[in-house]
Amino acid sequence: MSKEGRLERAPLAYRNEEFLQGWSARSLRILSEYFEPLDRLGRHQIRDTVVFFGSARIREEGPMARYYAAARELARQVTMWSDSLEPPTRRFVICTGGGPGIMEAANRGANDAGGLSIGFNIALPFEQWPNPHMTPDLNFEFHYFFMRKFWFAYLAKALVVFPGGFGTLDEMSEILTLTQTQKLEKKIKIVLYGSEFWHEVLNFEALLKHGMIGEEDMSLFEFADTPEDAMAILKPFLAENYLQPHQVRAAEDLPDIAHSRI
C-alpha cells in the first residue's frame, strides 16, 4: 500500500512473471516460441535453411572426429556456394540444434566461410549448451521440443543427418515421416552422412522386406560419405528446385516467411 493509502498498481499481465510461468499461460509460451523466431528470422531476411542433425557427443578429437571435420567442411562449402549466388538473397543458411558436437561443427563451418548460421537450442539438464560459432542474433532457446522441431522443418530445403543417438533418430524420423506422408508442401533433400554407420544402426532393407515401408520410401534419402559427395547431391537439387530464374530475387523482394507453409 502506498503512503496515500492506495493500493500499488498490479503488474500488467504480460509482465506478470508468476502468471506467465503458470499452467494457464502455456498457450502464450507456445505462441511466443513461434512468433519470436518468426520476427527475428524475418528481420535477417532468412528465406530457407539447410539443417544439420547429429550427435552432441562427437568431438573435434576422438574416435568419431572424422564426422566433426566433415560437418564443418560441408557447412563451409554450402555457405560459400550460397553466398556466391547472385543476387545475394540469404539462401540456404546453415541451421543446427545450437549445441556441441556435430551442431557446433556445422555452425563453425558456416562461420569459417563468413556466413550466417542459426542455432535452435533447447533447454536440457545435460549435454546441451549453446556453441560459440552460430550468429549471436540467431541463437534461439526453446522449451518445447515440438516448437523446435517445427522450426527445423519450417524453412528447411535440405537436411543432412550425421551419426547420432536418440535425439538425432527422433529428429530424422520426424522429417522422414512428414515427407513420406506429404505433409511438407515442398521438396526436401535428405542426406544420411556416413553410410557405414547408418547401415549398421538402421536396417532399411528389413523395414522394406517386412512391408513396414514401401519401395518408394527408399528414395526419400540418399547416402554420402564425403563432403564432396554431399555437395554433389545438395547443389543440383537446390539449384533445380529453388534457384530457377523466377525464384532468385533480391533480398528486399523476398516474401515474408510467415507466408511459408509446412
C-alpha positions in Angstrom: 0.0 0.0 0.0 1.3 3.5 -0.9 1.7 6.4 1.6 -1.6 7.9 0.4 -3.4 4.7 1.4 -3.9 3.5 -2.2 -3.0 0.0 -3.4 0.1 -0.3 -5.6 -0.6 -0.9 -9.2 -0.9 -4.5 -10.2 1.6 -5.7 -12.8 0.5 -5.7 -16.4 -0.5 -9.2 -17.4 2.3 -9.6 -19.9 4.8 -8.5 -17.2 3.4 -10.8 -14.5 6.1 -13.4 -14.2 4.0 -15.7 -11.9 1.2 -15.8 -14.4 3.4 -16.2 -17.4 5.1 -19.2 -15.8 1.9 -20.8 -14.7 -0.2 -23.5 -16.4 -2.8 -21.0 -17.7 -0.3 -19.2 -19.8 1.1 -22.3 -21.5 -0.6 -21.4 -24.8 1.1 -17.9 -24.6 4.5 -19.5 -24.1 4.0 -21.8 -27.1 2.9 -18.9 -29.3 6.0 -17.0 -28.1 8.2 -19.8 -29.4 6.5 -19.3 -32.8 6.3 -15.5 -33.1 9.7 -14.6 -31.6 11.8 -16.7 -34.0 9.5 -15.6 -36.9 10.2 -12.0 -36.1 14.0 -12.4 -35.7 14.4 -14.6 -38.7 12.3 -12.2 -40.7 14.5 -9.2 -39.7 17.5 -11.1 -41.0 15.6 -11.8 -44.2 16.3 -15.5 -44.0 14.3 -17.4 -46.5 15.4 -21.0 -46.1 17.8 -23.3 -44.4 20.0 -26.4 -44.8 19.6 -28.3 -41.5 22.4 -30.4 -39.9 21.4 -33.1 -37.4 23.9 -35.2 -35.4 25.2 -36.2 -32.0 26.2 -33.7 -29.4 28.7 -36.2 -28.1 31.0 -36.2 -31.2 34.1 -34.0 -30.6 36.8 -32.5 -32.7 39.2 -35.0 -31.1 38.3 -38.7 -30.6 37.2 -41.8 -32.4 34.3 -40.1 -34.3 36.3 -36.9 -35.0 36.1 -37.5 -38.8 32.4 -36.7 -38.6 33.1 -33.4 -36.8 35.6 -32.4 -39.5 33.2 -33.5 -42.3 30.3 -31.5 -40.9 32.4 -28.4 -40.5 33.7 -28.7 -44.1 30.3 -29.4 -45.6 28.8 -26.5 -43.9 31.6 -24.3 -45.1 31.1 -25.4 -48.7 27.3 -24.9 -48.5 27.8 -21.4 -47.1 30.4 -20.4 -49.7 28.2 -21.7 -52.5 25.1 -19.9 -51.1 27.0 -16.7 -50.6 28.2 -16.8 -54.2 24.6 -16.7 -55.6 23.6 -13.6 -57.5 21.9 -11.5 -56.4 22.7 -12.3 -52.7 19.5 -13.5 -51.0 20.4 -15.2 -47.7 19.6 -18.5 -49.2 20.2 -22.0 -47.6 21.5 -20.7 -44.3 23.1 -23.4 -42.1 20.8 -24.4 -39.2 21.6 -26.7 -36.3 20.3 -27.5 -32.9 22.8 -25.0 -31.5 24.6 -27.3 -29.1 28.0 -29.0 -29.1 29.3 -31.9 -31.3 28.0 -32.0 -34.9 25.9 -28.9 -34.3 29.0 -27.0 -33.2 30.9 -28.3 -36.2 28.3 -27.1 -38.7 27.9 -23.7 -37.2 31.7 -23.4 -37.1 31.9 -24.3 -40.8 29.4 -21.6 -41.7 31.4 -19.1 -39.6 34.7 -20.2 -41.3 33.1 -19.1 -44.6 32.0 -15.8 -43.1 28.3 -16.6 -43.3 25.3 -16.6 -41.0 24.2 -19.7 -39.2 21.2 -20.5 -36.9 21.1 -22.4 -33.7 17.8 -23.7 -32.4 18.9 -24.7 -28.9 16.8 -26.5 -26.3 17.0 -26.3 -22.5 18.2 -29.7 -21.2 19.7 -30.8 -17.9 22.8 -32.1 -19.6 24.8 -32.1 -22.9 23.1 -29.1 -24.5 24.5 -25.6 -24.2 24.9 -23.0 -27.0 28.1 -23.3 -29.0 30.0 -20.1 -29.7 30.1 -20.4 -33.5 26.5 -19.5 -34.5 25.5 -16.0 -35.4 24.7 -14.4 -32.0 21.4 -12.8 -33.0 20.3 -16.2 -34.5 20.9 -18.1 -31.2 17.4 -19.3 -30.1 16.4 -21.1 -26.9 13.4 -23.4 -26.8 11.5 -25.0 -24.0 9.1 -27.1 -26.2 10.6 -29.8 -28.3 7.7 -29.7 -30.8 8.2 -26.0 -31.4 11.9 -26.5 -32.0 11.0 -29.3 -34.5 8.5 -27.1 -36.2 11.3 -24.5 -36.9 13.6 -27.2 -38.2 11.0 -28.3 -40.7 9.5 -24.9 -41.5 12.3 -23.4 -43.6 14.4 -26.4 -44.4 15.1 -27.2 -48.1 17.6 -29.9 -47.3 18.6 -32.0 -44.3 22.0 -33.6 -43.6 21.9 -36.2 -40.8 25.2 -37.2 -39.3 25.6 -40.1 -36.8 23.7 -39.6 -33.6 21.6 -41.1 -30.8 18.0 -40.9 -29.7 17.6 -37.2 -30.4 19.1 -37.4 -33.9 16.9 -40.5 -34.7 13.9 -38.7 -33.4 14.5 -35.6 -35.5 15.3 -37.6 -38.6 12.2 -39.8 -38.3 10.1 -36.7 -37.9 11.2 -35.2 -41.2 11.1 -38.6 -43.0 7.5 -39.1 -41.7 6.5 -35.6 -42.8 8.0 -36.2 -46.2 6.5 -39.7 -46.6 3.0 -38.5 -45.7 3.4 -35.4 -47.9 2.8 -33.0 -45.1 5.7 -30.9 -46.3 4.3 -28.8 -49.1 7.8 -28.5 -50.7 10.5 -30.7 -51.9 13.3 -31.5 -49.5 16.5 -33.5 -49.9 17.5 -35.7 -47.0 21.2 -36.9 -46.9 22.3 -39.5 -44.4 26.0 -38.9 -43.9 28.2 -41.9 -43.1 26.7 -44.9 -44.9 28.6 -47.5 -42.8 27.1 -46.0 -39.6 23.6 -45.8 -40.9 23.5 -49.3 -42.5 24.7 -50.7 -39.2 22.2 -48.7 -37.0 19.1 -48.8 -39.2 18.1 -51.7 -41.4 16.0 -50.0 -44.0 16.0 -53.1 -46.2 14.4 -55.1 -43.3 11.7 -52.5 -43.0 11.1 -52.8 -46.7 11.2 -56.6 -46.6 8.5 -56.8 -43.8 6.3 -54.3 -45.6 6.7 -51.5 -43.0 7.8 -49.1 -45.7 7.2 -49.0 -49.5 9.8 -49.3 -52.3 9.2 -45.6 -53.0 10.2 -44.7 -49.4 13.7 -45.8 -50.1 14.1 -42.8 -52.4 13.3 -40.4 -49.6 17.0 -40.2 -48.6 20.5 -40.6 -50.1 23.8 -41.6 -48.5 27.1 -39.6 -48.6 30.5 -40.4 -47.2 32.5 -37.2 -48.0 31.6 -33.5 -48.0 32.1 -33.6 -51.8 29.6 -36.5 -52.1 27.1 -34.5 -50.1 27.6 -31.3 -52.1 27.1 -33.3 -55.3 23.7 -34.3 -54.0 22.7 -31.0 -52.4 23.8 -28.4 -55.0 21.9 -29.8 -58.1 18.8 -30.4 -56.0 18.7 -26.9 -54.6 19.6 -25.3 -57.9 16.9 -27.2 -59.8 14.1 -26.8 -57.3 14.8 -23.5 -55.7 17.1 -21.4 -57.9 15.1 -21.1 -61.1 15.1 -17.6 -62.5 11.8 -16.6 -61.1 12.9 -17.9 -57.6 16.1 -15.8 -57.4 15.2 -12.3 -56.2 16.9 -9.6 -54.3 16.6 -9.9 -50.5 14.2 -6.9 -50.2 11.8 -8.7 -52.6 11.7 -11.9 -50.6 8.2 -12.9 -49.3 7.6 -12.7 -45.6 8.4 -16.2 -44.1 5.1 -16.0 -42.3 3.5 -16.9 -45.6 5.6 -20.1 -45.9 3.8 -23.4 -45.1 4.9 -26.8 -44.0 
